[in-house]
Amino acid sequence: MPRSPSLDQASLAQYLYKIVPVRPEMLTEGLNEFEKKTMTDHFERLQSLMANGVVILAGRTQNTDYSSFGIVIINADSEEEARRIMHEDPGVKNKVVRGELYPYKIALLNADNAKS
């Protein structure tokens, strides 16, 4: 959902959704064709939402065992909107990953400290 440039960012709440692979073997054995397409769509959607001021941060742990997970931190007007954003994520929608939503508030952030 595109954000209006005049939208008061201070009025938005932050939410974190955690994603966990439904089939953990996709991290060790590789993605099947459906998972590949779904996760490509997932990444492209996150890029679009980031460009529109919705996604603040997204990433995943680099371990490949059962404890691996990803997080997406977003701005949303309400928990209902945040839940809709999470459920429309292609990974969640297509049941390649399971999503869990949490109210969240960033306390400290310095984008210059993030290194690829």
MIDOSE-1310 file (N, C-alpha, C; in nm, 2 decimals, decimal comma, always signed):
residues 116
mprs	+0,08/-0,12/+0,00/+0,00/+0,00/+0,00/+0,09/+0,12/+0,00; +0,08/+0,21/-0,11/+0,17/+0,33/-0,11/+0,13/+0,42/+0,00; +0,23/+0,49/+0,05/+0,21/+0,59/+0,16/+0,21/+0,73/+0,10; +0,12/+0,81/+0,14/+0,12/+0,95/+0,10/+0,24/+1,03/+0,16
psld	+0,31/+1,11/+0,08/+0,43/+1,18/+0,14/+0,39/+1,27/+0,25; +0,26/+1,31/+0,26/+0,21/+1,40/+0,37/+0,17/+1,33/+0,49; +0,17/+1,19/+0,49/+0,13/+1,11/+0,60/+0,22/+1,14/+0,72; +0,17/+1,16/+0,83/+0,25/+1,19/+0,95/+0,30/+1,05/+1,00
qasl	+0,43/+1,03/+0,98/+0,50/+0,90/+1,02/+0,49/+0,88/+1,17; +0,48/+0,99/+1,25/+0,48/+0,98/+1,39/+0,35/+0,91/+1,44; +0,24/+0,92/+1,36/+0,12/+0,86/+1,40/+0,11/+0,71/+1,37; +0,21/+0,65/+1,31/+0,21/+0,51/+1,28/+0,27/+0,43/+1,39
aqyl	+0,22/+0,31/+1,41/+0,28/+0,22/+1,50/+0,37/+0,13/+1,43; +0,46/+0,06/+1,50/+0,55/-0,04/+1,44/+0,51/-0,18/+1,49; +0,53/-0,27/+1,40/+0,50/-0,41/+1,42/+0,62/-0,49/+1,37; +0,64/-0,61/+1,42/+0,73/-0,70/+1,38/+0,66/-0,83/+1,34
ykiv	+0,69/-0,88/+1,22/+0,64/-1,02/+1,20/+0,75/-1,11/+1,18; +0,74/-1,22/+1,25/+0,85/-1,32/+1,24/+0,80/-1,43/+1,14; +0,89/-1,48/+1,06/+0,85/-1,58/+0,97/+0,94/-1,70/+0,99; +0,88/-1,82/+0,98/+0,95/-1,95/+1,01/+0,92/-2,04/+0,89
pvrp	+1,02/-2,10/+0,83/+0,99/-2,20/+0,72/+0,90/-2,31/+0,76; +0,79/-2,33/+0,68/+0,70/-2,45/+0,71/+0,78/-2,58/+0,68; +0,87/-2,58/+0,58/+0,95/-2,69/+0,55/+1,09/-2,65/+0,57; +1,14/-2,68/+0,69/+1,28/-2,64/+0,73/+1,39/-2,69/+0,63
emlt	+1,36/-2,80/+0,57/+1,46/-2,86/+0,48/+1,49/-2,77/+0,36; +1,40/-2,67/+0,33/+1,43/-2,58/+0,22/+1,56/-2,50/+0,25; +1,60/-2,49/+0,37/+1,72/-2,42/+0,41/+1,85/-2,50/+0,39; +1,83/-2,63/+0,39/+1,95/-2,72/+0,38/+1,95/-2,79/+0,24
egln	+1,83/-2,83/+0,19/+1,82/-2,90/+0,07/+1,80/-2,81/-0,05; +1,76/-2,69/-0,03/+1,72/-2,60/-0,13/+1,57/-2,58/-0,15; +1,54/-2,48/-0,22/+1,39/-2,45/-0,25/+1,34/-2,53/-0,37; +1,22/-2,58/-0,36/+1,16/-2,64/-0,48/+1,11/-2,52/-0,56
efek	+1,06/-2,55/-0,68/+1,02/-2,45/-0,77/+0,91/-2,36/-0,71; +0,81/-2,41/-0,65/+0,70/-2,33/-0,58/+0,76/-2,24/-0,48; +0,85/-2,29/-0,39/+0,91/-2,21/-0,29/+1,00/-2,10/-0,35; +1,07/-2,13/-0,45/+1,16/-2,04/-0,52/+1,07/-1,92/-0,57
ktmt	+0,96/-1,95/-0,64/+0,88/-1,85/-0,70/+0,81/-1,77/-0,59; +0,76/-1,83/-0,48/+0,70/-1,77/-0,37/+0,80/-1,67/-0,30; +0,92/-1,72/-0,27/+1,01/-1,64/-0,20/+1,07/-1,53/-0,28; +1,07/-1,54/-0,41/+1,11/-1,43/-0,50/+1,00/-1,32/-0,49
dhfe	+0,88/-1,37/-0,50/+0,76/-1,27/-0,49/+0,76/-1,21/-0,35; +0,79/-1,28/-0,25/+0,80/-1,23/-0,11/+0,91/-1,12/-0,10; +1,03/-1,14/-0,16/+1,13/-1,04/-0,15/+1,10/-0,92/-0,24; +1,04/-0,94/-0,35/+1,00/-0,82/-0,44/+0,89/-0,74/-0,37
rlqs	+0,80/-0,80/-0,30/+0,70/-0,73/-0,23/+0,76/-0,65/-0,12; +0,85/-0,71/-0,04/+0,92/-0,64/+0,07/+0,99/-0,51/+0,01; +1,06/-0,53/-0,10/+1,13/-0,42/-0,16/+1,03/-0,30/-0,20; +0,92/-0,34/-0,25/+0,81/-0,24/-0,29/+0,76/-0,17/-0,16
lman	+0,73/-0,25/-0,06/+0,68/-0,19/+0,06/+0,78/-0,10/+0,13; +0,91/-0,14/+0,12/+1,02/-0,05/+0,17/+1,02/+0,08/+0,10; +1,01/+0,07/-0,03/+1,01/+0,20/-0,12/+0,90/+0,29/-0,08; +0,79/+0,23/-0,03/+0,67/+0,31/+0,00/+0,66/+0,34/+0,15
gvvi	+0,77/+0,32/+0,22/+0,77/+0,36/+0,36/+0,71/+0,27/+0,46; +0,67/+0,15/+0,42/+0,60/+0,05/+0,51/+0,71/-0,03/+0,58; +0,80/-0,10/+0,51/+0,90/-0,18/+0,57/+1,02/-0,10/+0,61; +1,05/-0,12/+0,74/+1,17/-0,05/+0,80/+1,29/-0,14/+0,78
lagr	+1,28/-0,27/+0,81/+1,39/-0,36/+0,81/+1,33/-0,50/+0,78; +1,41/-0,58/+0,71/+1,38/-0,72/+0,68/+1,50/-0,80/+0,67; +1,50/-0,92/+0,72/+1,62/-1,01/+0,71/+1,59/-1,14/+0,78; +1,69/-1,23/+0,78/+1,68/-1,36/+0,84/+1,81/-1,40/+0,91
tqnt	+1,79/-1,50/+1,00/+1,91/-1,56/+1,06/+1,98/-1,64/+0,95; +2,11/-1,66/+0,97/+2,19/-1,74/+0,88/+2,20/-1,88/+0,91; +2,15/-1,92/+1,03/+2,16/-2,07/+1,06/+2,06/-2,14/+0,98; +2,08/-2,27/+0,96/+1,99/-2,35/+0,87/+1,93/-2,47/+0,95
dyss	+1,92/-2,45/+1,08/+1,85/-2,56/+1,16/+1,71/-2,51/+1,19; +1,64/-2,59/+1,28/+1,50/-2,57/+1,31/+1,48/-2,43/+1,37; +1,58/-2,37/+1,43/+1,56/-2,24/+1,50/+1,57/-2,12/+1,40; +1,60/-2,14/+1,27/+1,61/-2,03/+1,18/+1,48/-1,95/+1,16
fgiv	+1,48/-1,82/+1,15/+1,37/-1,74/+1,13/+1,40/-1,61/+1,06; +1,30/-1,54/+1,01/+1,32/-1,41/+0,95/+1,23/-1,31/+1,02; +1,27/-1,18/+1,01/+1,18/-1,08/+1,07/+1,16/-0,97/+0,97; +1,04/-0,91/+0,98/+1,01/-0,79/+0,90/+0,95/-0,69/+1,00
iina	+1,01/-0,57/+1,00/+0,96/-0,46/+1,09/+0,89/-0,36/+1,00; +0,77/-0,33/+1,03/+0,69/-0,24/+0,95/+0,62/-0,13/+1,02; +0,58/-0,03/+0,95/+0,49/+0,08/+1,00/+0,35/+0,04/+0,96; +0,26/+0,06/+1,04/+0,12/+0,04/+1,01/+0,03/+0,13/+1,10
dsee	-0,09/+0,16/+1,04/-0,18/+0,25/+1,12/-0,25/+0,17/+1,23; -0,25/+0,04/+1,22/-0,32/-0,04/+1,32/-0,27/-0,18/+1,32; -0,31/-0,26/+1,42/-0,27/-0,40/+1,42/-0,34/-0,47/+1,31; -0,47/-0,43/+1,28/-0,54/-0,49/+1,17/-0,47/-0,47/+1,04
earr	-0,42/-0,35/+1,01/-0,34/-0,32/+0,89/-0,21/-0,41/+0,89; -0,14/-0,41/+1,00/-0,02/-0,49/+1,01/-0,05/-0,64/+0,98; -0,16/-0,69/+1,04/-0,19/-0,83/+1,02/-0,22/-0,85/+0,87; -0,29/-0,76/+0,80/-0,32/-0,77/+0,66/-0,20/-0,77/+0,58
imhe	-0,10/-0,68/+0,61/+0,03/-0,68/+0,54/+0,10/-0,81/+0,55; +0,10/-0,87/+0,67/+0,17/-1,00/+0,70/+0,09/-1,11/+0,62; -0,04/-1,11/+0,62/-0,11/-1,22/+0,55/-0,11/-1,21/+0,40; -0,08/-1,09/+0,35/-0,06/-1,07/+0,21/+0,08/-1,10/+0,16
dpgv	+0,17/-1,12/+0,25/+0,31/-1,16/+0,21/+0,30/-1,29/+0,14; +0,35/-1,30/+0,02/+0,34/-1,42/-0,06/+0,39/-1,54/+0,01; +0,49/-1,53/+0,10/+0,54/-1,65/+0,17/+0,44/-1,70/+0,27; +0,38/-1,61/+0,34/+0,27/-1,64/+0,44/+0,15/-1,69/+0,37
knkv	+0,11/-1,61/+0,27/-0,02/-1,64/+0,19/-0,01/-1,78/+0,13; +0,11/-1,82/+0,08/+0,12/-1,95/+0,01/+0,17/-2,06/+0,10; +0,18/-2,03/+0,23/+0,21/-2,12/+0,33/+0,35/-2,19/+0,31; +0,44/-2,10/+0,26/+0,58/-2,15/+0,26/+0,65/-2,11/+0,39
vrge	+0,61/-2,00/+0,45/+0,65/-1,96/+0,58/+0,53/-1,94/+0,67; +0,55/-1,95/+0,80/+0,44/-1,93/+0,90/+0,47/-1,79/+0,96; +0,37/-1,70/+0,96/+0,40/-1,57/+1,02/+0,33/-1,55/+1,16; +0,41/-1,48/+1,24/+0,36/-1,44/+1,37/+0,38/-1,29/+1,39
lypy	+0,27/-1,22/+1,43/+0,28/-1,07/+1,44/+0,29/-1,03/+1,59; +0,38/-0,93/+1,61/+0,40/-0,87/+1,74/+0,40/-0,72/+1,73; +0,33/-0,65/+1,83/+0,35/-0,51/+1,84/+0,50/-0,48/+1,87; +0,56/-0,38/+1,82/+0,70/-0,35/+1,83/+0,73/-0,21/+1,84
kial	+0,84/-0,17/+1,90/+0,88/-0,03/+1,90/+1,03/-0,03/+1,89; +1,09/+0,04/+1,79/+1,23/+0,05/+1,78/+1,27/+0,15/+1,88; +1,37/+0,12/+1,96/+1,43/+0,20/+2,06/+1,55/+0,28/+2,01; +1,64/+0,21/+1,94/+1,76/+0,26/+1,88/+1,77/+0,22/+1,74
lnad	+1,82/+0,31/+1,65/+1,84/+0,27/+1,51/+1,94/+0,37/+1,45; +2,04/+0,31/+1,39/+2,14/+0,39/+1,31/+2,16/+0,31/+1,19; +2,10/+0,35/+1,08/+2,11/+0,28/+0,95/+2,26/+0,28/+0,90; +2,34/+0,37/+0,94/+2,48/+0,37/+0,90/+2,55/+0,26/+0,96
naks	+2,50/+0,20/+1,07/+2,57/+0,08/+1,14/+2,54/-0,05/+1,07; +2,44/-0,05/+0,98/+2,40/-0,18/+0,91/+2,50/-0,19/+0,79; +2,57/-0,30/+0,79/+2,67/-0,33/+0,69/+2,62/-0,46/+0,62; +2,63/-0,46/+0,49/+2,59/-0,58/+0,41/+2,69/-0,69/+0,43
